[in-house]
Amino acid sequence: MKAIYIIDDDRNIVEAMSIVLEAHGYEVAAQYDEENVIENLITHKPDLVILDVIFPQNPSAGFDIARQIKNNQATAAIPIIMLSAINEKGVYAGTFSNNDRDNAWLPVEEFIEKPIKNNQLLQKVKAVLEKKAPA
């Protein structure tokens, strides 16, 4: 069973994603803040991280967390799906999409907009996990 770790301050979104993912055979763990992410990932050993961008104390925390994950030897191989409503809320100038992925600035494998469509979530999770699997 593949393990997914969700990092998002919105408990309703985490619960909704967890229900969908668990119903499709994934093991899900989550945290609702930006504290001790690396330590928690080392403990949980997920196959995939779903990461929100905006947290109450830091509107760009997700970008920072993604870089921390990819810059830590113990967690660097964990793929990340970035989840956000920043395009809808207009928090940043312009919009973000998969075209903005960058190993230094936005080191994620996929990008999903809120509100999340269940089929899109499952499709992206499956695609990212299949890319990660050894040949």
N, C-alpha and C positions, 0 to 999 in steps of 0.2 A: 504494500500500500504506500503510495506517495504521500509525503507530508508537506503541507503548505503552512506557512507562517504569515499571518496578516498583521500589519502594523497600521492602525488607523484609529483616530480618536473618536470616531462616530460609532458607538456601540451598536446602533441599529443596522448600519451597513455591514459591520463585522458579522453580526448575527445572521443577517440575510445571506451574505456570501457563504458563511459557514454551513448553513442549512443546504444550500445548493451544492456546494462542494462535497460535503459529507454524503449526501444522497447519491453522488456519483462515485463514491468509493475512495475519496481522499480523506486523509487524517488532517485535522485543522487545529492549530493553536494560534493564539493572538495576544497582542498587547495593545494598549490604548494610549500610549505616550511614547516619547522619544528617548526614554531613559534605558540605559544598559542594553542597547540593541545587540551589540556584538556578543556580549556574554550570553544573552538569551538565545541567540542563534546557535552559538556553540553548544549550549545545553540541549536545545530542541533538534538540532541537525536537520533542518527542513531541506526538501528538494527544490523548493521555490518560495520566494518571498513576494507578497503582494503589499505594496507600500504606498500610502497616501502621501501627498505633497505637503498639504497645509495642516499645521498643528496650532493650537490656540496661542502658544507662547512664541511661535516662530513660523511665519507663513512660508518659509522655504526649507523647513526642517527635512522634508522628504529628499530634497536634493542632497543635503548634507549627509543624511543617513545612507543614501545610495552610494555616495563616494566612500563613506566609512566602510561599508560592507565590501566594496570592491578593492579597497586599499588594505584590507586585513587578510593576511595569508590564510587564516583559518576559515574565512567566509567568502573569499573572492570568487569561488566557483559557483556560488549559489545564484541562480538567475533571479532577476527582479522584474516584476510587472508593476509599473507605476500607475497609480490610480488617482484621478483627480477631477475636480470640477473647476479647475482654474480657468479653462477656456470659457465656461458658462458664466462664472462669477466675475471675469475680467480683472482678476487680481494682478496679473502681469500684462504688460503691453504685448500685443500680438497673441498668437495661439501656440499651443504645443501639440506635437503629434509624434508619431514614430520617426519622422524625418529629423527630429531634434535630438535623437539619441547620439551620444558622444561619449567615448571612453573616459574623458576627463570631466566634462561638465554634467552629463546626464547618462551615467553608465547603467542603462537598463535594457532589457531585451524587448519589452513591449510597453505600450502606453494605452490605458483604457480610460475613457471619459465616464464620469458620473452624469446622470444616473446610469447604473450598470444594467445592461441587458444580460439575463442569465445565460442565454446561448452564446453571446459574445465572450462572457467570462470563461465559460467552459471551453470554448474554442481556443482562446488565447492560452489558457492554462495547459491544455493538451499539447498545443503547438510548441510552447516553450519547453515543456518537459520532454517532448520527443526530440527536440534539438539537443538537449542536455545529455540524453541517453547515449552511452557509448555504442559505437557501430559494431 
